[in-house]
């Protein structure tokens, strides 16, 4: 009689197979188990999303404390975070990212009758290898060329590295040296207790107990938002930033609708705000599942404008810094050499053939200095408007001034005035040399083939009635040869001359080479509320040879303050509402189900085809896990517990799927653990770290938590199951035995690779050739570093697999 329940790999799982698969072909089973395993990885990522949201809610809890105020009679109330950031990152946050691996190890050992398994420990070591080697390598490469990211919290980072190395060396000591092949209860207790020791140590280091700390007081370090008696007109710093940015968009980009301006402002605020590693992990998971994004999506047209605004802001930032050169001593009292341009902008006629750019050095002048000068395209393009330049400029000892000449390409064709930029940089960082405030020089190529055309800078201006003056710019384009004039005059529309403004007529005179003039009109105050409060200004009668351009008339609209403020207020309020909608947590079950059942969390307009595909694949898991209590209930603790239980069930399912899949294709559980399972559990962290590396100004959110999570994996992922199993066997008067050969070899191999990886990061931070930063730097060294780390991971996987199959024998 045929036994329908006794067939290949039928007894590998704890819960699976759920039905008889006797009649299924082996190829079909392999395919189904592989697909099911990766589908469950998606589900685990989604429930881990809820888990992280619960953790974020718990760790963001604040309380009010009373602080005496010497200036005022009454005390002031300040709101402080209950959780220290370092403690939160190494306890709940690290546990959140490592929960699948930890629970997999616990469930495997309990399901095996408290006997040691291979899948859990293998996944812990395999995930650690992937996280440290592959994710770090990807983060190094992902940084834009010429940029770097450095770890800011160095003492805490070094502490985590030391504990991570100790954790894996401790595994070798326990399994190979003290009691070979056996784990005693005291050993498991020490392993488990190292977790709180890590947290306490990192907290002490963060507080400066064991090393020098900055001079900030504890209240300065911990205080978040201050509450005291304030005027009704006072606003928080965040609100002021939103209003300021809303005003800029309203003034400079009138072609935008209120909704478009709100969307751009929301994206800019969210993208440039600091976020922790947990935020980026949730963002990555939602991106991989077509879920509710934490960064708003914008269409192609708005994206181009967004990138243009960011580039312009960067240039303006450099330009604005030029104004306070005299107030900041970059030379540090002459101990450093400061190199910069002699001017922030230069104009040149096209027929002059070349433009001279001056570079000066001040401060420390008794050393030789080398800087790199490089041209960057603006509206002028290299090769057609000017000849590109990239060369090293050397200052000899005591040399203070150098000049470079950039060749301008002259032609007989009509062209508008165009600009390009020249940038100063250091080839290698030097402690005695720094680039000054004027690091970027804007060069304007003026078309000299004609006297030029006159036109307004834009067709409409919005001026607040409370302003004393309306400044209307007239530009001279397509030529700047000779002295020319153009007349102007105003015309009343709904705004009246000498009642709302002082108009009239006049003449603008442009000298040879001048390209811009302004007409300044006095604005008179009025208490009348009018919405169409405008007048027209026109230019006409240019002198001989010149002409009127495209924009010969402009409408000036005088808006009362309440109207302009209303526009800004609507944009700012909608932006704050959008930011609230992009928060991690949800406020109700209804909101959770709405986000779960709709692609992009309901943002259907910006959903792509890929979003729909990912949403379809993950729809079942989204709806299932929407039953978890939202973080707003019970301070996030119910979300934490409910998600943790479901993660346990998911990891039990993954354990069965991985075991049966490995059995069907003839792979040992150790090899399945360090490859398929490790990659599946680490994939969300990979995408999260990559985005964090690019968006954040430091490397803390991208690679700073890797070593801490790896240490937590050992202390909890092995310490907890070892503690449970060792107590169980000692209660029966027996020893808890662990097969050590393959695991110890894998741990030693990983530790060796980890030491090389940490040394590489140290070298990258220490030496200028690598950019003096853990991530990014010069292109060649950047890619070489990333390739080295990924190669180390492949070496680890191949050698561990060969040893698991006894193809290579290593006596330990």
C-alpha positions in Angstrom: 0.0 0.0 0.0 1.3 3.5 -1.0 1.9 5.9 2.0 0.6 9.2 0.7 2.3 11.1 3.5 5.8 9.6 3.2 7.6 11.1 0.3 10.6 13.2 -0.5 11.1 16.0 2.1 7.7 15.4 3.6 9.0 15.6 7.2 11.3 18.6 6.9 8.8 21.3 8.1 7.1 22.0 11.4 3.7 22.9 9.8 4.3 22.1 6.2 3.3 20.4 4.0 -0.3 21.3 4.8 -1.6 18.6 2.4 -0.2 15.5 0.7 2.1 16.4 -2.2 2.8 12.8 -3.2 1.4 13.3 -6.7 3.1 16.6 -7.4 6.2 16.6 -9.6 9.5 17.6 -7.9 10.0 20.5 -10.3 6.6 21.9 -9.5 7.2 21.6 -5.8 10.6 23.4 -6.1 9.0 26.3 -8.1 6.0 26.6 -5.7 8.1 26.5 -2.5 10.6 29.1 -4.0 7.7 31.5 -5.0 6.0 30.9 -1.6 9.2 31.6 0.3 9.8 35.0 -1.4 6.1 35.8 -1.1 6.3 35.3 2.6 9.4 37.5 2.7 7.1 40.2 1.3 4.6 39.5 4.0 7.2 39.6 6.7 8.5 42.9 5.4 4.9 44.4 5.6 4.3 43.2 9.1 7.7 44.4 10.1 6.6 47.8 8.7 3.8 47.8 11.3 6.3 46.6 13.9 8.6 49.6 13.2 5.7 52.0 13.3 4.8 50.8 16.7 8.4 51.1 17.8 8.6 54.7 16.4 5.4 55.6 18.3 6.8 54.2 21.5 10.3 55.8 21.2 8.9 59.2 20.2 7.0 59.6 23.4 7.6 62.9 25.2 6.9 64.4 28.6 6.7 67.9 30.0 9.2 69.1 32.6 9.4 72.3 34.5 12.6 74.4 34.3 13.2 77.5 36.4 13.4 80.7 34.4 15.7 83.3 35.8 14.5 86.0 33.5 10.8 85.6 34.3 9.0 84.9 37.5 7.2 81.8 36.2 8.9 78.6 35.3 9.0 77.5 31.7 7.7 74.1 30.5 9.8 72.1 28.0 8.9 68.9 26.2 11.6 66.3 26.2 11.9 62.8 24.7 11.5 60.0 27.1 13.7 57.6 25.1 17.4 58.5 24.4 18.1 58.1 20.7 21.0 55.8 21.2 19.0 53.5 23.5 16.1 53.5 21.1 18.3 52.6 18.1 20.1 49.8 19.9 17.1 48.3 21.7 13.8 48.6 19.9 15.0 49.8 16.5 17.7 47.2 16.2 15.3 44.5 17.5 12.8 45.7 14.9 15.2 45.2 12.0 16.5 41.9 13.4 13.2 40.4 14.7 12.7 37.9 11.8 16.2 36.4 12.2 15.8 36.3 16.0 12.4 34.7 16.0 13.4 32.2 13.3 16.2 31.0 15.5 13.9 30.7 18.6 11.1 28.9 16.7 13.5 26.5 15.0 15.1 25.4 18.3 11.7 25.0 20.0 10.2 23.2 17.0 13.1 20.8 17.0 12.4 19.6 20.5 14.9 22.0 22.0 17.7 20.6 19.8 20.1 22.9 17.9 19.2 23.6 14.3 21.2 25.0 11.4 18.8 27.4 9.7 18.5 30.0 12.6 22.2 30.4 13.4 23.1 30.2 9.7 20.7 33.0 8.9 22.1 35.2 11.7 25.6 34.9 10.5 24.6 35.1 6.8 22.5 38.2 7.4 25.4 39.8 9.3 27.7 39.1 6.4 25.3 40.5 3.8 24.5 43.6 5.9 28.1 44.6 6.7 29.7 43.7 3.3 27.0 44.1 0.6 24.9 46.9 2.0 28.0 48.9 3.0 29.4 48.4 -0.5 26.2 49.5 -2.1 26.1 52.6 0.2 29.7 53.6 -0.7 28.9 53.4 -4.5 25.5 55.1 -4.2 26.9 58.5 -3.1 26.9 61.1 -6.0 30.4 61.7 -7.5 32.5 64.1 -5.5 30.4 63.8 -2.3 31.1 62.0 0.9 29.2 60.8 4.0 30.8 60.5 7.3 29.7 58.8 10.5 28.8 61.6 13.0 28.4 59.6 16.2 31.9 58.1 16.1 32.1 57.0 19.8 28.8 55.1 19.6 29.7 53.6 16.2 33.1 52.4 17.6 31.3 50.9 20.6 28.9 48.9 18.3 31.8 47.7 16.1 33.6 46.4 19.2 30.6 44.7 20.6 29.8 43.2 17.2 33.3 41.7 16.9 33.1 40.4 20.4 29.7 38.8 19.8 31.0 36.6 17.0 34.3 35.9 18.7 32.3 34.9 21.8 30.4 32.3 19.7 33.8 30.7 18.8 34.9 30.8 22.4 31.7 29.1 23.6 31.4 26.5 20.9 35.1 25.6 20.4 37.2 26.6 23.5 35.3 26.5 26.8 32.9 23.6 26.2 33.4 22.3 22.7 30.0 21.3 21.1 28.1 22.1 24.2 26.4 25.3 25.5 26.0 25.5 29.3 23.3 27.7 30.9 25.9 30.2 32.3 27.3 30.7 28.8 23.8 31.4 27.4 23.1 33.7 30.3 26.2 35.7 29.5 25.4 35.8 25.8 21.8 37.1 26.5 23.0 39.6 29.2 25.4 41.2 26.7 22.4 42.8 25.1 21.6 45.2 28.0 25.4 45.6 28.6 25.7 46.9 25.0 22.8 49.3 25.5 24.2 50.7 28.8 27.7 51.0 27.4 26.5 52.8 24.2 24.3 55.1 26.3 27.3 56.0 28.6 29.5 56.7 25.6 26.8 58.8 24.0 26.5 60.8 27.3 30.3 61.3 27.4 30.9 59.3 30.5 33.9 57.5 29.0 35.1 60.1 26.5 35.1 63.8 25.9 31.8 65.2 24.8 30.9 68.7 23.5 30.1 71.4 26.0 26.3 71.3 25.5 24.3 70.8 28.6 22.1 67.8 29.0 19.0 69.9 28.6 20.4 71.2 25.3 21.0 67.7 24.1 17.6 66.3 25.1 15.1 69.2 24.9 12.8 69.0 22.0 10.1 71.6 21.7 9.8 74.4 24.2 6.5 75.5 25.6 6.2 78.9 27.4 3.9 81.9 27.3 4.3 83.2 23.7 2.5 85.8 21.6 -0.2 84.6 19.3 1.9 85.7 16.3 4.9 83.6 17.3 5.3 80.4 15.3 7.5 77.3 15.7 10.7 77.1 13.7 9.2 74.4 11.4 6.2 76.5 10.7 8.3 79.5 9.9 10.4 77.5 7.5 7.2 76.3 5.7 5.8 79.8 5.4 9.2 81.2 4.2 9.4 78.5 1.5 5.8 78.9 0.5 6.4 82.6 0.0 9.4 81.9 -2.2 7.4 79.5 -4.4 4.5 82.0 -4.6 6.7 84.8 -5.7 9.1 83.1 -8.0 6.9 80.4 -9.7 3.5 82.0 -10.3 2.9 79.4 -13.0 2.3 76.8 -10.4 -1.1 76.0 -9.0 -1.6 75.9 -5.3 -1.7 72.1 -5.4 1.5 71.9 -7.4 3.3 74.4 -5.1 2.1 72.4 -2.1 3.3 69.1 -3.5 6.8 70.6 -4.3 7.0 72.1 -0.9 6.0 68.9 0.8 8.6 66.9 -1.1 11.4 69.4 -0.4 10.7 69.5 3.3 10.3 65.7 3.7 13.4 64.9 1.6 15.7 67.3 3.3 14.6 66.4 6.8 16.7 64.1 9.0 15.2 60.6 9.4 16.4 57.6 11.4 17.1 54.1 10.0 13.6 52.9 10.9 12.0 55.6 8.8 14.0 54.6 5.8 13.2 50.9 6.3 9.5 51.6 6.3 9.9 53.8 3.3 11.7 51.0 1.4 9.2 48.4 2.3 6.3 50.5 1.1 8.1 51.3 -2.1 8.6 47.6 -2.7 5.0 46.8 -2.1 3.2 49.7 -3.8 2.2 51.1 -0.5 1.7 54.5 1.1 4.9 56.4 0.4 6.7 58.6 2.9 8.1 60.7 0.1 5.5 62.2 -2.3 5.7 61.3 -5.9 5.7 64.0 -8.5 5.2 63.9 -12.3 8.0 64.5 -14.8 7.4 68.2 -15.4 7.3 69.0 -11.7 10.4 66.9 -11.1 12.4 68.9 -13.6 11.3 72.1 -11.9 12.1 70.6 -8.5 15.6 69.7 -9.6 16.1 73.1 -11.2 15.0 74.8 -7.9 17.4 72.7 -5.9 20.3 73.5 -8.3 19.4 77.2 -8.1 19.3 77.1 -4.3 22.7 75.4 -4.2 24.2 78.1 -6.4 22.4 80.9 -4.4 23.8 79.3 -1.2 27.3 79.7 -2.5 26.6 83.2 -3.8 25.0 84.3 -0.5 27.9 83.1 1.5 30.1 85.6 -0.4 28.5 88.5 1.3 29.9 87.7 4.8 33.4 86.8 3.9 34.9 89.5 6.0 33.0 88.4 9.1 34.2 84.8 9.1 37.9 84.1 9.5 38.3 80.9 7.6 42.1 81.2 7.9 41.8 80.7 11.7 44.1 83.6 12.4 46.4 82.8 9.5 47.0 79.2 10.4 45.2 77.9 7.2 45.5 78.9 3.6 42.2 80.1 2.1 41.8 80.0 -1.7 38.8 81.5 -3.5 37.8 83.6 -6.5 38.4 87.3 -6.4 34.7 87.9 -7.5 31.6 85.9 -7.5 30.5 86.8 -11.0 32.1 88.0 -14.3 30.6 89.3 -17.6 32.4 89.1 -20.9 31.5 90.2 -24.4 31.4 87.3 -26.9 33.9 88.9 -29.2 36.6 89.4 -26.5 37.6 85.8 -27.1 38.5 84.9 -23.5 37.6 85.8 -20.0 39.9 86.3 -17.1 39.1 84.7 -13.7 41.1 85.8 -10.7 41.9 83.4 -7.8 43.4 84.7 -4.6 45.0 83.0 -1.6 45.1 84.6 1.9 45.9 83.4 5.4 48.8 81.0 5.5 50.9 81.8 2.5 54.2 80.1 3.4 53.2 76.7 1.9 52.6 75.6 -1.7 48.9 75.1 -2.5 47.2 73.3 -5.4 43.6 73.8 -6.3 41.4 72.4 -9.1 39.5 74.8 -11.4 36.6 73.3 -13.4 33.9 74.7 -15.6 30.3 73.6 -15.3 27.6 74.2 -17.9 24.7 76.5 -17.3 22.7 77.8 -20.2 26.1 78.1 -22.0 27.4 74.7 -23.2 31.0 73.6 -23.3 32.3 73.1 -26.8 29.7 75.4 -28.5 29.8 78.6 -26.3 33.2 78.2 -24.5 36.0 75.7 -24.2 35.8 73.6 -21.1 38.6 73.9 -18.6 39.7 71.6 -15.8 43.2 72.1 -14.5 45.2 72.3 -11.4 46.4 75.7 -10.3 49.5 75.8 -8.1 50.3 78.6 -5.7 54.0 78.9 -5.0 55.2 79.9 -1.5 54.1 83.4 -0.7 52.2 83.6 -4.0 48.8 85.3 -3.4 47.2 85.8 -6.8 46.7 83.6 -9.8 44.7 84.0 -13.0 43.1 81.6 -15.4 41.7 82.3 -18.8 38.7 80.6 -20.3 38.3 80.8 -24.1 35.0 82.1 -25.3 33.8 80.8 -28.7 32.6 83.7 -30.9 30.3 83.2 -33.8 28.2 85.3 -36.1 24.9 83.6 -35.1 22.4 85.3 -32.9 22.3 83.9 -29.4 20.7 85.1 -26.2 23.0 86.0 -23.3 24.2 82.8 -21.6 25.9 81.8 -18.3 28.2 79.1 -17.1 30.0 78.5 -13.8 33.6 77.9 -12.7 34.1 75.9 -9.5 37.1 75.7 -7.1 37.9 72.5 -5.3 40.7 70.7 -3.5 42.2 67.7 -5.3 43.0 66.2 -1.8 41.8 67.4 1.5 44.5 69.1 3.6 44.3 70.3 7.2 46.1 73.6 6.3 44.1 74.5 3.2 40.4 75.3 2.8 38.3 76.7 -0.1 36.8 80.1 0.7 33.3 81.4 0.5 33.6 82.4 -3.2 34.0 78.8 -4.5 31.7 79.3 -7.5 32.0 82.1 -10.1 29.2 82.8 -12.5 30.3 83.9 -16.0 27.8 85.7 -18.3 28.6 85.6 -22.0 27.0 88.8 -23.5 26.0 88.6 -27.1 27.8 91.6 -28.7 26.7 91.2 -32.3 23.8 93.7 -31.9 23.0 96.7 -29.5 20.4 94.4 -28.0 16.7 94.1 -27.3 14.8 95.4 -24.3 12.2 93.4 -22.4 10.8 93.0 -19.0 12.2 90.2 -16.9 8.7 88.7 -16.6 5.2 89.6 -17.8 3.6 90.1 -14.4 4.6 91.2 -10.9 2.8 90.7 -7.6 3.6 93.5 -5.1 2.3 93.7 -1.6 0.6 97.0 -0.9 2.6 97.5 2.3 5.8 97.6 0.2 7.3 101.1 -0.2 8.5 100.4 -3.7 7.8 98.2 -6.7 11.0 97.2 -8.5 10.5 96.3 -12.1 13.4 94.9 -14.0 14.2 95.6 -17.7 16.7 93.3 -19.3 18.9 94.0 -22.3 19.3 90.7 -24.2 20.9 89.5 -27.5 23.6 92.2 -27.4 25.2 94.8 -25.3 27.2 96.9 -27.7 27.2 100.7 -27.2 25.1 103.1 -25.1 21.4 102.9 -25.8 18.2 104.1 -24.2 14.5 103.0 -24.0 11.5 104.9 -22.7 8.9 103.6 -20.3 5.4 104.7 -19.1 2.6 103.4 -16.8 -1.1 103.0 -17.5 -3.8 102.8 -14.9 -6.0 99.8 -14.8 -7.8 99.3 -11.5 -4.9 100.8 -9.6 -4.8 104.7 -9.9 -1.8 107.0 -10.3 -1.1 109.1 -7.2 -3.7 107.2 -5.3 -2.3 103.6 -5.3 1.1 104.2 -6.8 3.3 107.0 -8.2 3.6 106.3 -11.9 4.4 108.4 -15.0 7.1 107.9 -17.6 10.8 108.1 -18.0 13.9 106.9 -19.8 16.4 104.1 -19.0 20.0 104.5 -20.2 22.1 101.4 -20.7 25.8 102.0 -21.0 28.1 99.7 -23.1 28.0 96.2 -21.6 25.2 96.9 -19.2 22.4 94.2 -19.3 19.9 95.1 -16.6 18.2 98.1 -15.2 15.2 98.6 -12.9 12.3 101.0 -12.8 11.4 101.8 -9.2 7.8 103.0 -8.5 6.6 104.2 -5.1 3.6 102.3 -3.7 1.1 104.3 -1.7 -0.7 102.7 1.2 -4.5 102.3 1.0 -7.1 100.7 3.3 -9.4 99.7 0.4 -9.7 96.0 -0.1 -9.6 95.3 -3.8 -8.8 92.1 -5.6 -8.0 93.5 -9.1 -5.7 96.2 -8.0 -3.3 96.6 -10.9 -1.6 98.8 -13.4 0.4 98.4 -16.6 3.9 99.4 -17.4 5.3 99.5 -21.0 8.6 100.1 -22.6 8.8 101.7 -26.1 11.0 103.9 -28.4 14.4 102.3 -28.1 17.3 104.3 -29.5 18.7 103.6 -33.0 19.9 100.1 -33.5 18.1 98.6 -30.5 14.7 96.9 -30.5 11.9 95.9 -28.2 11.9 92.2 -27.2 9.1 89.7 -26.5 7.9 91.1 -23.2 7.2 94.8 -23.9 4.4 95.2 -21.3 4.0 94.0 -17.8 1.1 93.9 -15.4 1.8 95.0 -11.8 -0.8 93.7 -9.3 -0.9 95.3 -5.9 -2.3 92.7 -3.5 -3.4 93.6 0.0 -1.4 91.8 2.7 -4.3 89.6 3.7 -4.7 88.3 0.2 -1.0 87.4 -0.3 -0.8 86.0 3.2 -4.0 84.0 2.5 -2.3 82.4 -0.6 0.8 81.6 1.4 -1.2 80.4 4.4 -3.3 78.0 2.2 -0.1 76.6 0.7 1.6 76.3 4.1 -1.5 74.8 5.8 -2.0 72.2 3.0 1.8 71.4 3.2 1.5 70.7 6.9 -1.5 68.6 6.3 0.4 66.6 3.6 3.3 66.1 6.0 0.9 64.8 8.6 -0.4 62.4 5.9 3.2 61.2 5.3 3.8 60.2 8.9 4.7 56.6 9.8 1.8 55.8 12.0 -1.9 55.6 11.3 -4.7 56.9 13.6 -7.4 54.3 13.1 -8.3 50.9 11.6 -10.3 52.7 8.9 -7.2 54.6 7.8 -5.1 51.4 7.9 -7.6 49.4 5.7 -7.9 52.4 3.3 -4.1 52.5 2.8 -3.9 48.7 2.6 -6.6 48.3 0.0 -5.5 51.2 -2.3 -2.4 51.4 -4.4 0.1 53.9 -3.1 -2.0 54.2 0.0 -4.8 56.0 -2.0 -2.5 58.3 -4.1 -3.8 56.7 -7.3 -2.9 59.7 -9.5 0.8 59.1 -9.1 0.7 55.3 -9.2 2.7 53.6 -11.9 2.2 50.3 -13.6 4.9 48.8 -11.3 3.1 50.1 -8.3 -0.1 48.3 -9.4 1.9 45.0 -9.9 3.5 45.3 -6.5 0.2 46.2 -4.8 -1.5 43.1 -6.4 1.3 40.8 -5.2 1.2 42.1 -1.6 -2.6 42.8 -1.4 -3.4 39.8 0.8 -0.7 40.6 3.3 -1.6 44.3 3.5 -5.3 43.5 4.2 -4.4 40.8 6.7 -2.0 42.9 8.7 -4.3 45.9 8.7 -6.1 44.1 11.5 -3.2 44.9 13.8 -4.1 47.7 16.2 -2.9 51.1 14.8 0.0 52.8 16.6 -2.4 55.5 18.0 -4.0 52.9 20.2 -2.3 52.4 23.6 0.8 54.4 22.7 1.9 51.8 20.1 2.4 48.9 22.5 -0.5 46.9 21.1 1.0 47.4 17.6 4.3 46.2 18.9 3.0 43.1 20.5 0.5 42.2 17.7 3.2 42.6 15.0 5.7 40.6 17.0 3.3 37.7 17.3 2.6 37.8 13.5 6.3 38.1 12.7 6.8 34.9 14.8 4.2 33.1 12.8 5.6 34.3 9.5 9.1 33.2 10.4 7.8 29.8 11.4 6.3 29.5 7.9 9.5 30.8 6.2 11.5 28.2 8.2 9.4 25.4 6.9 9.4 26.7 3.3 13.2 27.2 3.4 13.8 23.8 4.9 11.7 21.9 2.3 13.0 24.0 -0.6 16.6 23.3 0.4 15.8 19.6 0.8 14.1 19.4 -2.7 17.1 21.0 -4.5 19.7 19.2 -2.4 21.0 22.2 -0.5 22.1 22.0 3.1 20.2 24.1 5.6 23.3 26.1 6.3 23.7 27.1 2.7 20.0 27.9 2.3 20.3 30.1 5.4 23.3 32.2 4.3 21.9 32.7 0.8 18.2 32.6 0.2 17.0 33.4 3.8 19.6 35.9 4.6 19.0 37.8 1.3 15.2 37.7 1.8 15.3 39.1 5.3 17.9 41.8 4.4 16.5 43.1 1.2 14.3 45.9 2.7 17.4 47.0 4.7 19.4 47.2 1.5 17.0 49.6 -0.2 16.5 51.6 3.0 20.2 52.1 3.5 20.8 53.1 -0.1 18.2 55.9 0.1 19.4 57.0 3.5 23.0 57.1 2.2 22.0 59.5 -0.6 19.5 61.7 1.3 21.2 62.1 4.7 24.1 64.4 5.3 25.8 61.7 7.5 26.4 58.0 7.3 24.7 57.2 10.6 21.3 56.3 9.2 22.7 54.1 6.4 25.6 52.1 7.9 25.7 53.3 11.5 23.3 50.8 12.8 24.6 47.7 10.9 27.1 46.6 13.6 24.7 47.3 16.4 22.0 45.1 14.7 24.6 42.4 14.0 25.5 42.3 17.7 21.8 42.2 18.7 21.4 39.3 16.3 23.9 37.2 18.4 22.9 38.4 21.9 19.2 37.8 21.3 19.0 35.6 18.2 21.4 33.0 19.8 21.4 34.0 23.5 17.6 33.6 23.9 17.2 30.2 22.2 20.4 28.9 23.8 19.1 30.0 27.2 15.7 28.3 26.7 17.3 25.1 25.4 20.2 24.9 28.0 17.7 25.3 30.9 15.5 22.6 29.3 18.3 20.1 29.0 19.9 20.8 32.3 16.5 20.3 34.0 16.5 16.8 32.5 20.1 16.3 33.7 21.6 16.5 30.2 23.7 18.9 28.1 22.6 21.1 25.3 24.7 20.0 22.4 25.4 22.2 19.3 27.0 21.0 16.1 30.0 23.4 16.0 32.1 22.6 12.9 30.2 24.4 10.2 28.9 27.2 12.4 32.3 28.0 13.9 34.0 28.0 10.5 31.3 30.3 9.1 31.7 32.6 12.1 35.5 32.8 11.9 35.3 33.4 8.1 32.7 36.2 8.6 34.8 37.8 11.5 37.9 37.8 9.2 35.9 39.5 6.4 34.3 41.9 9.0 37.7 43.0 10.3 38.8 43.8 6.7 35.6 45.7 6.1 36.0 47.8 9.2 39.7 48.5 8.4 38.6 49.7 4.9 36.1 52.1 6.4 38.8 53.4 8.8 41.2 53.9 5.9 38.5 55.7 3.9 37.8 58.1 6.7 41.5 58.7 7.5 43.1 59.3 4.1 42.3 62.1 1.7 42.7 59.8 -1.4 39.4 58.1 -0.4 37.7 61.4 0.3 38.0 61.3 4.1 34.6 59.7 4.5 33.2 56.2 5.0 30.9 56.6 2.0 31.4 58.2 -1.5 34.6 60.0 -2.4 36.6 59.9 -5.6 35.0 57.8 -8.3 37.8 55.2 -8.8 38.3 54.5 -5.1 34.6 54.5 -4.4 33.9 51.7 -6.9 37.0 49.8 -5.9 35.9 49.9 -2.2 32.4 48.7 -3.0 33.6 46.0 -5.3 36.1 44.7 -2.6 33.3 44.4 0.0 30.9 42.6 -2.4 33.8 40.3 -3.4 34.4 39.5 0.3 30.7 38.5 0.6 30.9 36.1 -2.4 34.1 34.7 -0.9 32.3 34.1 2.4 29.4 32.4 0.8 31.5 30.2 -1.5 33.9 29.1 1.3 31.1 28.5 3.8 29.2 26.4 1.2 32.3 24.3 0.3 33.0 23.6 4.0 29.3 22.7 4.6 29.7 20.0 1.9 33.1 18.9 3.2 34.7 19.8 -0.1 37.3 21.6 1.9 38.3 20.4 5.3 39.4 23.0 7.9 40.5 21.8 11.3 39.6 24.3 14.0 
